[in-house]
Amino acid sequence: MNNKYSCYVIKDIKIGAFWKPFYVEHEEMAKRMYLQACTDKESLISNYPEDFQLWKVSDFDVLEGIHYPDLKYITSYTHPY
């Protein structure tokens, strides 16, 4: 069992706020989920993709119940990968 997950958020740069966090095992999974939201016609993000960015905020150890801060910019739709 993988006991560490990374915590990611989408940042709305127009209002300067982060959305609800989500947890995945690999950064590539987070990128894929974010870029899918950027192209999904039903998504708010797809209407204004230039207004959003993907950020990593922490690593979470599920056995210890502890977040380890690791704030860093990951990608945006206008500058993927």
Beta strands, then each sheet from edge to edge (+ up, - down):
strand 1: 4-12
strand 2: 17-18
strand 3: 22-24
strand 4: 52-61
strand 5: 66-76
sheet 1: 2+ 1- 3+
sheet 2: 2+ 1- 4+ 5-
end
